[in-house]
């Protein structure tokens, strides 16, 4: 490791003094090596909780053997989740079929509105998911999602009276370790484990990627405060998983606040670009680039990586690059996509498929409806759009032509998947749209665009900070002429 910066030295001193810490670590600022510095400076035993197993595995190489590195789900699985192993990874089932099995067989009325059994089934399963992501001990009215047209408080209470009994039945069903009608998922055993109020035996705990922590894990982590020193580390500006229940728990954590702002990944020009997005995201830090790297910002002919906003954009980029006879890799590979494409072809040809994810669907139209209308199928929507745009055969042809990353000319990834990674040269894909224009005009008569949303600014920040030597803004080039309206 390089000579510690003043910020890293302050963090080590604060850790030795026993303070609980919250460490805002910007992109490329040596977050993991800083935690390694903290861990090697003590003989105490610690635990490191990571966002995913790849990060946990990498972190283990920076820590002494006195620190156990695991994901929260792996910790919960070892303690309790293994009892439900036979129910994990079961075939997908449309929510309305699960609802039927739970006893939802007829519509209900809320005021003047009729709620179909299908909508009621969707709402029940969304309620259970929201409860599992929460810190709450019991299912309650506020876990029931609001439906369009039922926005007022009294209507929502009435809707909840119909939903909660079935949600409680679903939650009870999930507690059977051997069989049940509700599809068992990893977040279910994580919630069950959290409800046991587990004690994590350690002298100190590191919570990495804290900006993407679910309240359920936050509760487990903060409950260790009385017997362990707690260190939250992350980057509030990289909080990009709110759509799946995560929230930035760093800003409200009662601890000594510290920052890491000296990036070792890229030079001053790219730091300026990162700070543009940090400003738009109203983030608490600004970065300084290292003088040791002269990172350029400008057009690229042959980038090492192309980062896209969506899965559809990534696959479209793959097809374009293959057509240009480039040797292309897709992060996380194309095997799973190929298996799904074969299943899609079967369904479109009127045949059922044996694919475990799609085995219960009888037609492509039924899958389209599930992905579009059923919250449980939201993660399949990009795949359905991809098939509808290009067709299964074109996808299979493209997947067959993919290379592994070690032998590829260029790697294509979504910005979400690229988080935590870096490349020498990066180009931003074309599926990052600029904000829409408002009806207002500036002094020169030009339309004033809408503000860049915090969500979009954070995702752009993640994308642009993956480069070390050269960044091509590509689909984000519009930001150079974007005038951000004042926020009141």
N, C-alpha and C positions, 0 to 999 in steps of 0.2 A: 504494500500500500504506500501511496505517496505521503509526504509529510502532511499531517492533519492540518486543515484550515482552522482559522480562529473559530469559525462556527462549529466545526467538529470537536475542537478542544473544549468549547463551552458545553457542548452536549455531554461529553465524557465526564467533565467536572460535575455537572448537574446530576448525572446518573450515579456517580460515586457518592454524592451527598445524600442519596436516597429519595430524591424528589420524584413524584409522579411527573411524567413528561408528555407533552404533545409536540411532535416534531414535524413541521411542515417542510417537506423535502421536494423541491422542484425537480423537473426532468433532468436526469443525468448528473445529479448533485452528489452521488455516492451514498445513497440511502443505505444500501445493504452493507457496504464496507464500513459505514459509520456505526451501524448496529453491531457489526463484528468487532469494531474497536471497543464498544461498550462491554460486550460479552467477554472479550479476552482480558479485560481489565479487572475482572473479579473472579473469585473462586466459587461464588454462589451458583446455584443451579437455576436454569431458566427454561422457559418455553417460548417458542416462536410460532404464532398462528398466522398462516398465510392465506391469500385469496384463492390460489389454486395449487395443485400438486407440483407443477413445473417450477413455480416460484419457490415453494418449500424445499424442493430438491436442490435447487441452485443455492438457496440461502444456507443450506447445511454445509456447503463447502467453505463458507466464510466464518462459521461459528465453531467454537471448541465443542468437545463431546459433552460438556456439561449442559448444553442447550439442545432440547428436543424440538425438531422442526416438523410440523404437521399442518394440514389444513384443519379448519374448524370441523368440517364434515368428517374427516378421517378420525378426529378425536371423538366426535359424537358416535361414529360408527363402531369404534372399538369399545366404547362404554355401553352402548345400547342398540345402535342401529343394526348390528349383526344379527339380532334376533329376527329381523324382518327381511333377511337376505332373499328368501324364497319369493317375496312379493315385489322386489325391486325389478325394474326393467321389464315389467309385464307389457303386453301389447296395448297400444293406444285404443281408447274407446271413446266414441263421441259422448259429449256431456249428457245428451238427452237419453242415451241408453243407460248411463250411470244413474241418471235421475229416475228413470223407470224402475231400476233395481232398488232405489231408495224409497220408492213409493210415490213418486211424482207422476201422476197419471192424468191429471186434468188441469185446466187453467184456473187461475185465481183472479179475483177482482180487487183492485186498489183504487178506491174512489170510482171515477168513471172509466178507468183503464182496465182492460183485460190483459193479464200477464200469462202468456202461453206457457205450457209445461216445459217447452224447450228453453225459453228465456229464464224460467224459474230454475231449471237445472243448471244452466250456465252460471247464474247468480249464486247458487249454493256453492258450487266448486270454487268460484272466485272468492267467496267469503272465507272459505277454509284456507285458501292460499294467503289471503291478506292477514288472517289470524296467525298463520305460521311465520310470517315475516315480522310480526309485531312483537312487542315486549310483553303483551298482555297474558294473563294467566287463564282467562276465560273468554270464550266467544261472546261477542256483544254486538249491539246494534251498529256501532261505528265500523265494524268489519264488513258490513254489507255494503257493496258498492252502490253508488247512486245511479239510477236509471234515467234516461232522458224522459222528460215529461213528469217525473216524480221527484222534482228537485226540492220541494218544500219539506220542512221538518216533519210535519204530521203524516205526509204521504210516505216518507222514508221509514218512519216508525211502523206504519201499517204494513209496508212491504217487508220489513224486518220480522214482523210477527209470523209471516208466511215462510220466510227463508230460514230463520234460526233453528226451528225444530229439525229441519232436514240437514242443516249444517252440523248440528250436534250429532245427528245420526251418522253422517259421513265421517266425522271425527272419531266416533266410537267404532265404526267399521274399520278404520285405519289401525286401530289398536290390536286387531287380531293378527298375530304374527304369521299365520298359515294361509288364510284365505280371506277374500273380501271383494266387494264390487267396485270400490274406489281405487283407481290406479295409485299405487304407493310410490312416492318420490322421495328423493334424498332430503328435501326440506322438511318432510314430515318427521323423520327420526331426529333431525336437528332440533326441531321444536320440542319433541317429547323429551329429549335429553336436557334441554334448557329448563323445562318445567321441573326437573328433579333437583334444581338448584345445585349443580355440580361444583365441587371444590377442586380446582386445578392445583395440584401439588407442585409448587415452584416458589423460588425466592423472588423471581421477577418474570414478567410476561411482556413480550413484544407483540403488538397487533399491527401487522403490516397491511398496506392498502386500506387503512382505516376509513378513507373517504368513501369506500364502497361497502361498508359494513351494514348488514341488516340490524334493525333494533333488537332482534332476538339474540344475536351474538353480542351486541353491545351490552345487553343486560348481563350475560354470563361473564363477560370480560370485567365490567365494572364491579361485579359482585365479589371479585377477588381482592378488592382494594384493601381490605382489613389485614390480609396476611401476605400480600405480594406487592412489589413495586411495579407499577403499570407504566408502560411506554406505548403510546399510540404514535404511529408514523405513517405518513402518506402525503398526498398532494391534493388539497381541496379542489384545485382546478382540474384534476383528472377524475372527478366524480362523474362517471359516464354510464352508470348502471342503475339509475333511478327507475327506469322502466321495469326492472325486475325486483323492486322492493328495497333496493339499497338506498342509504342516505348518508350524507356526510356527517359523521358523529364527532369529528375532530373539533369543530368550532365551539361546541358547547361543553367540552370535556374539562373538568376542574383539575388543571395541572399546570405546571410551569411551561409556558409557550416558548419554543425555540424554532429557528429556521435554518435551512440549508439552501442557499441561493447561488452558490458558485457551481456552475455546470462544468463538468469535465468532458462532456460528450461533444460539444460544438463550440464554435467561436462567436465573437461579438455580434456579427451580422444576423446569425440565426437567433441569438438571444433577443435581439431587437424584434424579430418577427414573432417569437414566442411571447414577448411582453405585450405586443399588440393584442394578441388573443387573451392574455391574462387580464388586460385592462377591460376588454369587452365582457369578460366573464366576471368582472369585479372580484378578482381573486386577491388573497391577502399578501401575495409575494410578487416580486419581480426578479428576473434572473440576470446573472452576469455570465457572459461567455468566457471561455478560457482563451488566453492569447496564444496558447500552444497549437491551436487548430484554426486555420484560416478558412472557415466554412463560407462557401459561396451560396448566394440565393439568385437563381435565374434558370432559364430553360435548360432541359437535359434531353439528349437524344437517346441515351441508353442507361436508364436508372437501374440500380440494383434492386429496388423495390417500388411497387406502385401500390398506394394505399387508397382504398375506396371507402365510401360511406356505408354501402349496403352490400349484402351478399350477391344481389343481382348485378350491381355495378362491378363487383369483383369478377364474376363469371363472364360478364360481357367483355371486361378488359382482357381476360384470359383468351377469349375467342379472337379478339382483335390482334393480340400479340402472336397467337398461333398462326393466324392468317398471314402475318408478316414474317413467318418462319423463325420466330424466336423460340428459344428453349425456356419453357415457363414452368414454374412451380406455384402451387396454390397452398397457402398455409393450412395446416391440418389435412392436407392431401385431398384427393378426389374420390377415394374408395367409397366413402359413405354416400357421397353425392351420386356416384355411379349406381350403387345398389338402389337408391331412391329413384333414380331415373328409369331403371329396369322395372321397378314396381309401378311407376307412373305409366310406362308404356303398356304394361299389362292392364291396368285400370282403364286406360284410354281405349284399349282394344276390346273391352268388355269382359276381361278375365279378372278373377280375384287374384291377389298376390299373397305370397307367403312371407313377405317382408314383415318383421315383427312390429315395426312402427305403423304399418298400414294394413295389416291383415284383416281388420274388422270393417274396412270400407269396401263397398260392393261396386263402386263406380268412381270415375274421376270427378264427376259432378258432385258426388257426396263429399269427396275430399275437399273440393273447392269451397263448398258450403261450410265445411268444418273449419277450414283455415281462415275464411273471411268472417264468419259469424261467431264462432265458438272461441272464447278467451283461451281455452286450453290448447287450441290449435294455432295460436298466434305465431309461434316459432316456426311453423311450417309455411307461413304466408310467403316469405321470400322464395322458397323452393317452388311453390305453386306458380308464382309469378314468372319465375325463370322458365319453367316448363311451358307455360302458356305463351311465353315470348319466343322461345327458340325451339321447343319440341324436345322430347326425350332423346331422339337419335343424335341430334346435334350436340347435346350435352355429353352423351356417351363417347362420341367421337373426340370431343375436346378433352375429356378426362383421360382417355387412352393415350393422348399425346402429351400429358403432363409429365414433368420430370421431378425427381426429388430435389430438395433445396440445394444439396451439395453440388449438383451438376447443372443447375439451371442458370440461364443468363439473367433472368429476372424473376423476382418473387412477387406474387400478387397476394394482397391481404386486405381485410377490412381494417379500419382504424381500431375498432374494438379488439380484434384479435392481435393486432400489432402492439398493443399496450404492453410495456415492459421489455420491448425489443428495440433494436437499432440496426441501421445499415449505413454504409459509407455514403451512398447517394439515394435519394428518395424523390419520387414524383407523386404529387397528389392527383387522384383520379378525378374524372369529370362529373361525378355525381354528388358534388357539394353545391347545392343551388344557393345563389345570393338571396338575401331577404327581399320580399315583395315590396313594391313601391306603395306608399300611402297616397291619400288624396291631396296631401299638402305639398307645397312647392317651396324651394328655398328662394333667396333673394334674386338669384339668376333665373328663376322660373323652372328649375329642374325638380322633378319629383323627389320627395324625401322618402328614403327607404324605411321600412320598419326596423326597429332595433334588432341586432343579432341576439338571438335567444341565448341564455346562459348555457343551455344544453349544447347548442351548435358551437358556441365559442369554446367550450371545454373539449369537445370532440376534435375540433380543428387544432387546438393546442396540443392534444395528444399526437395527432397526425404529423404536424410540422416538426415536432421535437424528436422524431425517430431518426433524423438524418445527422450524420457526423461531419461530412465534408462538403456536401452539395444538396440543396433543396430546390426543387422545381415546384412552385406553388400551384401550377396546373389549375385544377378546378376551384381553387381558393384564391386565384389571382384577383378576383373582383374586390377583395378586401382593400387593395391598394388605392382604390378610388371610392371606397365606401365611406360616406360621412355619417357617423353615428349620431342620431338625434339625442338631445339631452334627455336624461331620464329624471322624471320628477319623483 
